[in-house]
């Protein structure tokens, strides 16, 4: 298979039980180790509700986010199933400043829910 990030060929080790599975892998182990997923959580109080920030990567990497498509989908699916009381927003790159906090406060007031924002890269 070809890594979506570094474009190198890699092979997936299989055993007898997984020999005929057709799983797709988009990223090699070297890129996965170099750019690990580390979730970080922040809470920002808004006027009437709260803003919960979940950042998937702790640093800003120059990588193809499609290589982490399966992992990001699982994270978003987890929050959709287990946190239905929040208004969920997913953004690849998010810059935290006063204007974005005001906008999310307006969204929280319109929806009458706290906002859960999931982003891949958080810039402050």
N, CA, C and O atoms as CSV, one atom per row, in Angstrom:
chain,resi,resn,atom,element,x,y,z
A,1,UNK,N,N,0.839,-1.177,0.000
A,1,UNK,CA,C,0.000,0.000,0.000
A,1,UNK,C,C,0.880,1.234,0.000
A,1,UNK,O,O,2.046,1.168,0.387
A,2,UNK,N,N,0.335,2.348,-0.427
A,2,UNK,CA,C,1.058,3.613,-0.442
A,2,UNK,C,C,0.591,4.483,0.716
A,2,UNK,O,O,-0.608,4.620,0.959
A,3,UNK,N,N,1.540,5.065,1.422
A,3,UNK,CA,C,1.227,5.980,2.513
A,3,UNK,C,C,0.728,7.297,1.926
A,3,UNK,O,O,1.367,7.848,1.030
A,4,UNK,N,N,-0.396,7.808,2.409
A,4,UNK,CA,C,-0.939,9.070,1.921
A,4,UNK,C,C,-0.074,10.254,2.333
A,4,UNK,O,O,-0.130,11.311,1.705
A,5,UNK,N,N,0.717,10.087,3.376
A,5,UNK,CA,C,1.495,11.198,3.896
A,5,UNK,C,C,2.867,11.296,3.231
A,5,UNK,O,O,3.207,12.339,2.672
A,6,UNK,N,N,3.653,10.229,3.283
A,6,UNK,CA,C,5.029,10.281,2.761
A,6,UNK,C,C,5.157,9.659,1.368
A,6,UNK,O,O,6.224,9.735,0.758
A,7,UNK,N,N,4.092,9.049,0.861
A,7,UNK,CA,C,4.027,8.456,-0.479
A,7,UNK,C,C,4.933,7.229,-0.656
A,7,UNK,O,O,5.177,6.807,-1.786
A,8,UNK,N,N,5.429,6.657,0.440
A,8,UNK,CA,C,6.261,5.457,0.357
A,8,UNK,C,C,5.379,4.222,0.415
A,8,UNK,O,O,4.273,4.255,0.953
A,9,UNK,N,N,5.884,3.136,-0.144
A,9,UNK,CA,C,5.169,1.865,-0.083
A,9,UNK,C,C,5.424,1.215,1.274
A,9,UNK,O,O,6.532,1.278,1.807
A,10,UNK,N,N,4.375,0.584,1.828
A,10,UNK,CA,C,4.520,-0.147,3.074
A,10,UNK,C,C,3.661,-1.397,3.009
A,10,UNK,O,O,2.719,-1.490,2.223
A,11,UNK,N,N,4.006,-2.342,3.844
A,11,UNK,CA,C,3.304,-3.614,3.866
A,11,UNK,C,C,2.743,-3.850,5.262
A,11,UNK,O,O,3.369,-3.496,6.261
A,12,UNK,N,N,1.580,-4.440,5.322
A,12,UNK,CA,C,0.922,-4.735,6.589
A,12,UNK,C,C,1.181,-6.195,6.921
A,12,UNK,O,O,0.921,-7.089,6.115
A,13,UNK,N,N,1.696,-6.419,8.115
A,13,UNK,CA,C,1.945,-7.789,8.538
A,13,UNK,C,C,0.616,-8.470,8.826
A,13,UNK,O,O,-0.266,-7.897,9.466
A,14,UNK,N,N,0.488,-9.683,8.350
A,14,UNK,CA,C,-0.735,-10.442,8.550
A,14,UNK,C,C,-0.384,-11.788,9.181
A,14,UNK,O,O,0.725,-12.300,9.031
A,15,UNK,N,N,-1.361,-12.338,9.887
A,15,UNK,CA,C,-1.217,-13.681,10.411
A,15,UNK,C,C,-2.273,-14.569,9.759
A,15,UNK,O,O,-2.975,-14.126,8.850
A,16,UNK,N,N,-2.389,-15.775,10.199
A,16,UNK,CA,C,-3.311,-16.711,9.573
A,16,UNK,C,C,-4.759,-16.239,9.694
A,16,UNK,O,O,-5.547,-16.444,8.771
A,17,UNK,N,N,-5.119,-15.615,10.805
A,17,UNK,CA,C,-6.507,-15.182,11.011
A,17,UNK,C,C,-6.867,-13.954,10.183
A,17,UNK,O,O,-8.030,-13.779,9.820
A,18,UNK,N,N,-5.904,-13.113,9.883
A,18,UNK,CA,C,-6.189,-11.878,9.133
A,18,UNK,C,C,-5.684,-11.938,7.697
A,18,UNK,O,O,-5.554,-10.906,7.038
A,19,UNK,N,N,-5.409,-13.114,7.224
A,19,UNK,CA,C,-4.822,-13.256,5.895
A,19,UNK,C,C,-5.741,-12.772,4.779
A,19,UNK,O,O,-5.266,-12.177,3.811
A,20,UNK,N,N,-7.026,-13.012,4.891
A,20,UNK,CA,C,-7.949,-12.672,3.815
A,20,UNK,C,C,-8.804,-11.443,4.117
A,20,UNK,O,O,-9.791,-11.208,3.420
A,21,UNK,N,N,-8.460,-10.660,5.125
A,21,UNK,CA,C,-9.183,-9.414,5.405
A,21,UNK,C,C,-8.795,-8.355,4.386
A,21,UNK,O,O,-7.658,-8.323,3.913
A,22,UNK,N,N,-9.730,-7.503,4.054
A,22,UNK,CA,C,-9.461,-6.446,3.073
A,22,UNK,C,C,-9.572,-5.076,3.736
A,22,UNK,O,O,-10.332,-4.225,3.273
A,23,UNK,N,N,-8.838,-4.861,4.791
A,23,UNK,CA,C,-8.814,-3.559,5.444
A,23,UNK,C,C,-7.906,-2.630,4.665
A,23,UNK,O,O,-6.894,-3.047,4.101
A,24,UNK,N,N,-8.285,-1.369,4.645
A,24,UNK,CA,C,-7.445,-0.373,3.988
A,24,UNK,C,C,-6.645,0.369,5.054
A,24,UNK,O,O,-7.171,0.744,6.102
A,25,UNK,N,N,-5.394,0.566,4.768
A,25,UNK,CA,C,-4.513,1.338,5.636
A,25,UNK,C,C,-3.999,2.513,4.820
A,25,UNK,O,O,-3.570,2.339,3.679
A,26,UNK,N,N,-4.038,3.683,5.389
A,26,UNK,CA,C,-3.677,4.894,4.658
A,26,UNK,C,C,-2.355,5.498,5.112
A,26,UNK,O,O,-1.844,6.418,4.473
A,27,UNK,N,N,-1.800,4.997,6.201
A,27,UNK,CA,C,-0.590,5.610,6.743
A,27,UNK,C,C,0.364,4.522,7.226
A,27,UNK,O,O,-0.053,3.499,7.769
A,28,UNK,N,N,1.639,4.768,7.015
A,28,UNK,CA,C,2.645,3.794,7.432
A,28,UNK,C,C,2.971,3.990,8.921
A,28,UNK,O,O,2.609,5.003,9.521
A,29,UNK,N,N,3.653,3.012,9.494
A,29,UNK,CA,C,3.983,3.084,10.919
A,29,UNK,C,C,4.978,4.197,11.223
A,29,UNK,O,O,4.929,4.784,12.303
A,30,UNK,N,N,5.878,4.497,10.295
A,30,UNK,CA,C,6.861,5.563,10.528
A,30,UNK,C,C,6.159,6.922,10.643
A,30,UNK,O,O,6.483,7.714,11.528
A,31,UNK,N,N,5.207,7.187,9.757
A,31,UNK,CA,C,4.472,8.457,9.822
A,31,UNK,C,C,3.558,8.499,11.043
A,31,UNK,O,O,3.375,9.557,11.646
A,32,UNK,N,N,2.983,7.354,11.409
A,32,UNK,CA,C,2.120,7.302,12.580
A,32,UNK,C,C,2.913,7.616,13.849
A,32,UNK,O,O,2.400,8.277,14.753
A,33,UNK,N,N,4.156,7.146,13.921
A,33,UNK,CA,C,5.003,7.433,15.088
A,33,UNK,C,C,5.495,8.878,15.077
A,33,UNK,O,O,5.634,9.501,16.129
A,34,UNK,N,N,5.757,9.404,13.887
A,34,UNK,CA,C,6.264,10.776,13.781
A,34,UNK,C,C,5.169,11.809,14.073
A,34,UNK,O,O,5.451,12.869,14.631
A,35,UNK,N,N,3.920,11.503,13.697
A,35,UNK,CA,C,2.789,12.410,13.897
A,35,UNK,C,C,1.705,11.697,14.704
A,35,UNK,O,O,0.694,11.278,14.140
A,36,UNK,N,N,1.901,11.555,16.012
A,36,UNK,CA,C,0.938,10.775,16.801
A,36,UNK,C,C,-0.340,11.564,17.092
A,36,UNK,O,O,-0.343,12.795,17.125
A,37,UNK,N,N,-1.405,10.825,17.296
A,37,UNK,CA,C,-2.669,11.430,17.720
A,37,UNK,C,C,-2.633,11.545,19.235
A,37,UNK,O,O,-2.469,10.550,19.941
A,38,UNK,N,N,-2.786,12.766,19.725
A,38,UNK,CA,C,-2.856,13.022,21.162
A,38,UNK,C,C,-4.001,14.005,21.383
A,38,UNK,O,O,-3.888,15.187,21.060
A,39,UNK,N,N,-5.089,13.513,21.929
A,39,UNK,CA,C,-6.243,14.369,22.166
A,39,UNK,C,C,-5.967,15.298,23.337
A,39,UNK,O,O,-5.433,14.882,24.365
A,40,UNK,N,N,-6.337,16.556,23.166
A,40,UNK,CA,C,-6.252,17.513,24.265
A,40,UNK,C,C,-7.602,18.207,24.396
A,40,UNK,O,O,-8.263,18.495,23.399
A,41,UNK,N,N,-7.994,18.468,25.613
A,41,UNK,CA,C,-9.301,19.034,25.913
A,41,UNK,C,C,-9.152,20.382,26.600
A,41,UNK,O,O,-8.278,20.568,27.447
A,42,UNK,N,N,-10.007,21.310,26.229
A,42,UNK,CA,C,-10.056,22.631,26.861
A,42,UNK,C,C,-11.504,23.023,27.048
A,42,UNK,O,O,-12.362,22.645,26.249
A,43,UNK,N,N,-11.784,23.776,28.092
A,43,UNK,CA,C,-13.122,24.310,28.327
A,43,UNK,C,C,-13.021,25.826,28.393
A,43,UNK,O,O,-12.209,26.376,29.136
A,44,UNK,N,N,-13.853,26.487,27.609
A,44,UNK,CA,C,-13.893,27.949,27.596
A,44,UNK,C,C,-15.322,28.362,27.947
A,44,UNK,O,O,-16.259,27.995,27.238
A,45,UNK,N,N,-15.502,29.116,29.024
A,45,UNK,CA,C,-16.868,29.544,29.360
A,45,UNK,C,C,-17.342,30.643,28.408
A,45,UNK,O,O,-16.614,31.593,28.122
A,46,UNK,N,N,-18.568,30.493,27.928
A,46,UNK,CA,C,-19.211,31.500,27.090
A,46,UNK,C,C,-20.201,32.256,27.964
A,46,UNK,O,O,-20.195,32.081,29.183
A,47,UNK,N,N,-21.043,33.084,27.382
A,47,UNK,CA,C,-21.989,33.868,28.174
A,47,UNK,C,C,-22.970,32.985,28.939
A,47,UNK,O,O,-23.100,33.120,30.156
A,48,UNK,N,N,-23.650,32.098,28.255
A,48,UNK,CA,C,-24.650,31.246,28.896
A,48,UNK,C,C,-24.285,29.765,28.878
A,48,UNK,O,O,-24.858,28.981,29.634
A,49,UNK,N,N,-23.355,29.380,28.042
A,49,UNK,CA,C,-23.011,27.977,27.846
A,49,UNK,C,C,-21.490,27.835,27.893
A,49,UNK,O,O,-20.784,28.779,28.248
A,50,UNK,N,N,-21.000,26.670,27.539
A,50,UNK,CA,C,-19.561,26.413,27.516
A,50,UNK,C,C,-19.121,25.982,26.122
A,50,UNK,O,O,-19.906,25.443,25.341
A,51,UNK,N,N,-17.859,26.231,25.833
A,51,UNK,CA,C,-17.227,25.765,24.608
A,51,UNK,C,C,-16.195,24.725,25.012
A,51,UNK,O,O,-15.266,25.013,25.767
A,52,UNK,N,N,-16.370,23.514,24.501
A,52,UNK,CA,C,-15.435,22.430,24.763
A,52,UNK,C,C,-14.619,22.206,23.502
A,52,UNK,O,O,-15.165,21.864,22.453
A,53,UNK,N,N,-13.318,22.398,23.605
A,53,UNK,CA,C,-12.401,22.229,22.472
A,53,UNK,C,C,-11.680,20.894,22.601
A,53,UNK,O,O,-11.081,20.595,23.634
A,54,UNK,N,N,-11.746,20.105,21.553
A,54,UNK,CA,C,-11.006,18.848,21.490
A,54,UNK,C,C,-10.067,18.962,20.299
A,54,UNK,O,O,-10.505,19.086,19.155
A,55,UNK,N,N,-8.776,18.919,20.583
A,55,UNK,CA,C,-7.774,18.989,19.526
A,55,UNK,C,C,-7.178,17.597,19.343
A,55,UNK,O,O,-6.752,16.968,20.312
A,56,UNK,N,N,-7.147,17.121,18.107
A,56,UNK,CA,C,-6.681,15.764,17.833
A,56,UNK,C,C,-5.154,15.689,17.841
A,56,UNK,O,O,-4.589,14.740,18.384
A,57,UNK,N,N,-4.491,16.658,17.257
A,57,UNK,CA,C,-3.030,16.710,17.251
A,57,UNK,C,C,-2.589,17.867,18.144
A,57,UNK,O,O,-3.180,18.947,18.098
A,58,UNK,N,N,-1.557,17.647,18.954
A,58,UNK,CA,C,-1.099,18.704,19.847
A,58,UNK,C,C,-0.193,19.705,19.144
A,58,UNK,O,O,-0.070,20.845,19.591
A,59,UNK,N,N,0.428,19.304,18.075
A,59,UNK,CA,C,1.279,20.205,17.311
A,59,UNK,C,C,0.679,20.376,15.918
A,59,UNK,O,O,-0.166,19.593,15.485
A,60,UNK,N,N,1.133,21.412,15.233
A,60,UNK,CA,C,0.686,21.649,13.861
A,60,UNK,C,C,1.666,20.944,12.932
A,60,UNK,O,O,2.829,21.334,12.825
A,61,UNK,N,N,1.186,19.911,12.267
A,61,UNK,CA,C,2.011,19.132,11.358
A,61,UNK,C,C,1.646,19.470,9.926
A,61,UNK,O,O,0.520,19.868,9.629
A,62,UNK,N,N,2.624,19.304,9.044
A,62,UNK,CA,C,2.358,19.444,7.619
A,62,UNK,C,C,2.123,18.042,7.073
A,62,UNK,O,O,3.045,17.381,6.595
A,63,UNK,N,N,0.863,17.602,7.155
A,63,UNK,CA,C,0.545,16.255,6.714
A,63,UNK,C,C,-0.810,16.218,6.023
A,63,UNK,O,O,-1.618,17.139,6.141
A,64,UNK,N,N,-1.032,15.143,5.310
A,64,UNK,CA,C,-2.293,14.917,4.623
A,64,UNK,C,C,-3.255,14.306,5.630
A,64,UNK,O,O,-3.033,13.184,6.086
A,65,UNK,N,N,-4.311,15.015,5.982
A,65,UNK,CA,C,-5.241,14.529,6.988
A,65,UNK,C,C,-6.062,13.341,6.510
A,65,UNK,O,O,-6.679,12.650,7.321
A,66,UNK,N,N,-6.079,13.094,5.204
A,66,UNK,CA,C,-6.777,11.909,4.700
A,66,UNK,C,C,-6.098,10.623,5.163
A,66,UNK,O,O,-6.730,9.567,5.195
A,67,UNK,N,N,-4.826,10.703,5.519
A,67,UNK,CA,C,-4.134,9.513,6.001
A,67,UNK,C,C,-4.668,9.068,7.360
A,67,UNK,O,O,-4.527,7.900,7.722
A,68,UNK,N,N,-5.268,9.968,8.107
A,68,UNK,CA,C,-5.858,9.653,9.408
A,68,UNK,C,C,-7.380,9.595,9.333
A,68,UNK,O,O,-8.049,9.811,10.343
A,69,UNK,N,N,-7.936,9.311,8.166
A,69,UNK,CA,C,-9.386,9.351,7.971
A,69,UNK,C,C,-10.120,8.383,8.895
A,69,UNK,O,O,-11.154,8.739,9.460
A,70,UNK,N,N,-9.613,7.188,9.053
A,70,UNK,CA,C,-10.288,6.188,9.883
A,70,UNK,C,C,-10.266,6.600,11.352
A,70,UNK,O,O,-11.281,6.480,12.038
A,71,UNK,N,N,-9.135,7.080,11.842
A,71,UNK,CA,C,-9.019,7.457,13.239
A,71,UNK,C,C,-9.878,8.685,13.556
A,71,UNK,O,O,-10.541,8.729,14.592
A,72,UNK,N,N,-9.866,9.678,12.667
A,72,UNK,CA,C,-10.674,10.881,12.889
A,72,UNK,C,C,-12.154,10.532,12.850
A,72,UNK,O,O,-12.937,11.060,13.641
A,73,UNK,N,N,-12.544,9.650,11.939
A,73,UNK,CA,C,-13.947,9.234,11.873
A,73,UNK,C,C,-14.377,8.531,13.157
A,73,UNK,O,O,-15.497,8.731,13.627
A,74,UNK,N,N,-13.510,7.722,13.720
A,74,UNK,CA,C,-13.843,7.045,14.988
A,74,UNK,C,C,-13.977,8.036,16.141
A,74,UNK,O,O,-14.850,7.878,16.994
A,75,UNK,N,N,-13.128,9.042,16.174
A,75,UNK,CA,C,-13.202,10.049,17.239
A,75,UNK,C,C,-14.503,10.837,17.137
A,75,UNK,O,O,-15.192,11.036,18.138
A,76,UNK,N,N,-14.841,11.286,15.927
A,76,UNK,CA,C,-16.076,12.051,15.733
A,76,UNK,C,C,-17.291,11.178,16.032
A,76,UNK,O,O,-18.250,11.645,16.646
A,77,UNK,N,N,-17.259,9.927,15.610
A,77,UNK,CA,C,-18.370,9.010,15.875
A,77,UNK,C,C,-18.555,8.783,17.374
A,77,UNK,O,O,-19.686,8.709,17.853
A,78,UNK,N,N,-17.459,8.673,18.111
A,78,UNK,CA,C,-17.542,8.509,19.563
A,78,UNK,C,C,-18.260,9.690,20.208
A,78,UNK,O,O,-19.151,9.503,21.038
A,79,UNK,N,N,-17.871,10.904,19.826
A,79,UNK,CA,C,-18.501,12.079,20.426
A,79,UNK,C,C,-19.954,12.245,19.985
A,79,UNK,O,O,-20.780,12.728,20.760
A,80,UNK,N,N,-20.275,11.857,18.761
A,80,UNK,CA,C,-21.666,11.926,18.307
A,80,UNK,C,C,-22.554,10.971,19.094
A,80,UNK,O,O,-23.687,11.314,19.431
A,81,UNK,N,N,-22.051,9.780,19.389
A,81,UNK,CA,C,-22.850,8.801,20.120
A,81,UNK,C,C,-22.942,9.112,21.604
A,81,UNK,O,O,-24.008,8.965,22.202
A,82,UNK,N,N,-21.836,9.541,22.206
A,82,UNK,CA,C,-21.779,9.652,23.665
A,82,UNK,C,C,-22.043,11.046,24.214
A,82,UNK,O,O,-22.221,11.204,25.422
A,83,UNK,N,N,-22.072,12.040,23.371
A,83,UNK,CA,C,-22.317,13.416,23.839
A,83,UNK,C,C,-23.420,14.079,23.020
A,83,UNK,O,O,-23.159,15.086,22.361
A,84,UNK,N,N,-24.651,13.548,23.037
A,84,UNK,CA,C,-25.714,14.153,22.212
A,84,UNK,C,C,-26.222,15.476,22.767
A,84,UNK,O,O,-26.940,16.195,22.072
A,85,UNK,N,N,-25.866,15.811,23.999
A,85,UNK,CA,C,-26.348,17.059,24.596
A,85,UNK,C,C,-25.554,18.282,24.129
A,85,UNK,O,O,-25.893,19.408,24.492
A,86,UNK,N,N,-24.510,18.076,23.333
A,86,UNK,CA,C,-23.703,19.181,22.822
A,86,UNK,C,C,-23.967,19.393,21.340
A,86,UNK,O,O,-24.325,18.462,20.619
A,87,UNK,N,N,-23.786,20.625,20.900
A,87,UNK,CA,C,-23.829,20.940,19.474
A,87,UNK,C,C,-22.420,20.699,18.939
A,87,UNK,O,O,-21.476,21.378,19.343
A,88,UNK,N,N,-22.278,19.740,18.036
A,88,UNK,CA,C,-20.967,19.307,17.569
A,88,UNK,C,C,-20.553,20.077,16.321
A,88,UNK,O,O,-21.330,20.222,15.377
A,89,UNK,N,N,-19.317,20.568,16.331
A,89,UNK,CA,C,-18.720,21.250,15.184
A,89,UNK,C,C,-17.369,20.592,14.931
A,89,UNK,O,O,-16.564,20.443,15.850
A,90,UNK,N,N,-17.120,20.195,13.674
A,90,UNK,CA,C,-15.829,19.623,13.304
A,90,UNK,C,C,-15.168,20.526,12.281
A,90,UNK,O,O,-15.757,20.838,11.246
A,91,UNK,N,N,-13.939,20.949,12.572
A,91,UNK,CA,C,-13.169,21.818,11.691
A,91,UNK,C,C,-11.746,21.265,11.628
A,91,UNK,O,O,-11.181,20.871,12.649
A,92,UNK,N,N,-11.178,21.238,10.435
A,92,UNK,CA,C,-9.806,20.719,10.312
A,92,UNK,C,C,-8.796,21.624,11.008
A,92,UNK,O,O,-7.993,21.154,11.815
A,93,UNK,N,N,-8.831,22.908,10.703
A,93,UNK,CA,C,-7.899,23.860,11.309
A,93,UNK,C,C,-8.712,24.972,11.958
A,93,UNK,O,O,-9.592,25.554,11.323
A,94,UNK,N,N,-8.418,25.267,13.223
A,94,UNK,CA,C,-9.175,26.266,13.963
A,94,UNK,C,C,-8.216,27.218,14.644
A,94,UNK,O,O,-7.271,26.795,15.311
A,95,UNK,N,N,-8.463,28.507,14.475
A,95,UNK,CA,C,-7.669,29.534,15.142
A,95,UNK,C,C,-8.525,30.124,16.254
A,95,UNK,O,O,-9.592,30.684,16.002
A,96,UNK,N,N,-8.051,29.994,17.469
A,96,UNK,CA,C,-8.780,30.470,18.631
A,96,UNK,C,C,-8.464,31.940,18.862
A,96,UNK,O,O,-7.360,32.291,19.280
A,97,UNK,N,N,-9.434,32.788,18.588
A,97,UNK,CA,C,-9.297,34.214,18.851
A,97,UNK,C,C,-10.646,34.749,19.334
A,97,UNK,O,O,-11.604,33.987,19.468
A,98,UNK,N,N,-10.723,36.044,19.594
A,98,UNK,CA,C,-11.940,36.644,20.148
A,98,UNK,C,C,-13.129,36.527,19.201
A,98,UNK,O,O,-14.248,36.260,19.639
A,99,UNK,N,N,-12.895,36.725,17.919
A,99,UNK,CA,C,-13.982,36.661,16.951
A,99,UNK,C,C,-14.577,35.255,16.860
A,99,UNK,O,O,-15.797,35.102,16.793
A,100,UNK,N,N,-13.731,34.237,16.856
A,100,UNK,CA,C,-14.237,32.865,16.773
A,100,UNK,C,C,-14.997,32.480,18.046
A,100,UNK,O,O,-15.989,31.755,17.971
A,101,UNK,N,N,-14.549,32.951,19.203
A,101,UNK,CA,C,-15.262,32.674,20.446
A,101,UNK,C,C,-16.623,33.376,20.448
A,101,UNK,O,O,-17.611,32.802,20.905
A,102,UNK,N,N,-16.684,34.603,19.946
A,102,UNK,CA,C,-17.959,35.309,19.845
A,102,UNK,C,C,-18.915,34.596,18.903
A,102,UNK,O,O,-20.107,34.482,19.189
A,103,UNK,N,N,-18.396,34.122,17.789
A,103,UNK,CA,C,-19.222,33.390,16.827
A,103,UNK,C,C,-19.767,32.100,17.432
A,103,UNK,O,O,-20.944,31.785,17.261
A,104,UNK,N,N,-18.928,31.361,18.131
A,104,UNK,CA,C,-19.376,30.124,18.758
A,104,UNK,C,C,-20.323,30.389,19.922
A,104,UNK,O,O,-21.192,29.567,20.213
A,105,UNK,N,N,-20.164,31.521,20.587
A,105,UNK,CA,C,-21.119,31.908,21.626
A,105,UNK,C,C,-22.487,32.184,21.019
A,105,UNK,O,O,-23.513,31.828,21.600
A,106,UNK,N,N,-22.503,32.821,19.847
A,106,UNK,CA,C,-23.757,33.071,19.141
A,106,UNK,C,C,-24.409,31.757,18.713
A,106,UNK,O,O,-25.625,31.605,18.825
A,107,UNK,N,N,-23.614,30.813,18.226
A,107,UNK,CA,C,-24.135,29.506,17.835
A,107,UNK,C,C,-24.716,28.775,19.045
A,107,UNK,O,O,-25.774,28.154,18.946
A,108,UNK,N,N,-24.030,28.847,20.180
A,108,UNK,CA,C,-24.528,28.197,21.394
A,108,UNK,C,C,-25.845,28.814,21.846
A,108,UNK,O,O,-26.743,28.093,22.282
A,109,UNK,N,N,-25.975,30.128,21.752
A,109,UNK,CA,C,-27.225,30.789,22.133
A,109,UNK,C,C,-28.357,30.424,21.180
A,109,UNK,O,O,-29.497,30.254,21.614
A,110,UNK,N,N,-28.063,30.302,19.903
A,110,UNK,CA,C,-29.099,29.933,18.923
A,110,UNK,C,C,-29.553,28.490,19.118
A,110,UNK,O,O,-30.744,28.194,19.026
A,111,UNK,N,N,-28.627,27.612,19.381
A,111,UNK,CA,C,-28.951,26.190,19.535
A,111,UNK,C,C,-29.396,25.849,20.952
A,111,UNK,O,O,-29.963,24.781,21.187
A,112,UNK,N,N,-29.140,26.752,21.897
A,112,UNK,CA,C,-29.446,26.536,23.318
A,112,UNK,C,C,-28.756,25.283,23.855
A,112,UNK,O,O,-29.339,24.503,24.609
A,113,UNK,N,N,-27.495,25.114,23.444
A,113,UNK,CA,C,-26.651,23.991,23.871
A,113,UNK,C,C,-25.217,24.482,23.996
A,113,UNK,O,O,-24.831,25.484,23.394
A,114,UNK,N,N,-24.451,23.769,24.774
A,114,UNK,CA,C,-23.013,24.004,24.779
A,114,UNK,C,C,-22.432,23.463,23.481
A,114,UNK,O,O,-22.993,22.554,22.870
A,115,UNK,N,N,-21.301,24.030,23.066
A,115,UNK,CA,C,-20.688,23.667,21.791
A,115,UNK,C,C,-19.482,22.782,22.057
A,115,UNK,O,O,-18.633,23.089,22.893
A,116,UNK,N,N,-19.428,21.673,21.322
A,116,UNK,CA,C,-18.275,20.780,21.344
A,116,UNK,C,C,-17.593,20.915,19.998
A,116,UNK,O,O,-18.130,20.478,18.980
A,117,UNK,N,N,-16.409,21.520,19.982
A,117,UNK,CA,C,-15.680,21.740,18.736
A,117,UNK,C,C,-14.515,20.766,18.665
A,117,UNK,O,O,-13.655,20.743,19.546
A,118,UNK,N,N,-14.495,19.969,17.616
A,118,UNK,CA,C,-13.406,19.027,17.382
A,118,UNK,C,C,-12.596,19.551,16.220
A,118,UNK,O,O,-13.135,19.799,15.142
A,119,UNK,N,N,-11.288,19.724,16.434
A,119,UNK,CA,C,-10.430,20.212,15.355
A,119,UNK,C,C,-9.172,19.347,15.296
A,119,UNK,O,O,-8.755,18.749,16.288
A,120,UNK,N,N,-8.590,19.303,14.114
A,120,UNK,CA,C,-7.345,18.555,13.960
A,120,UNK,C,C,-6.154,19.394,14.416
A,120,UNK,O,O,-5.260,18.892,15.097
A,121,UNK,N,N,-6.146,20.660,14.042
A,121,UNK,CA,C,-5.043,21.555,14.400
A,121,UNK,C,C,-5.619,22.795,15.069
A,121,UNK,O,O,-6.473,23.474,14.501
A,122,UNK,N,N,-5.154,23.084,16.267
A,122,UNK,CA,C,-5.619,24.245,17.026
A,122,UNK,C,C,-4.480,25.261,17.108
A,122,UNK,O,O,-3.391,24.955,17.592
A,123,UNK,N,N,-4.750,26.467,16.630
A,123,UNK,CA,C,-3.781,27.554,16.734
A,123,UNK,C,C,-4.336,28.573,17.708
A,123,UNK,O,O,-5.513,28.928,17.656
A,124,UNK,N,N,-3.473,29.039,18.597
A,124,UNK,CA,C,-3.903,30.035,19.594
A,124,UNK,C,C,-3.253,31.352,19.330
A,124,UNK,O,O,-3.489,32.314,20.060
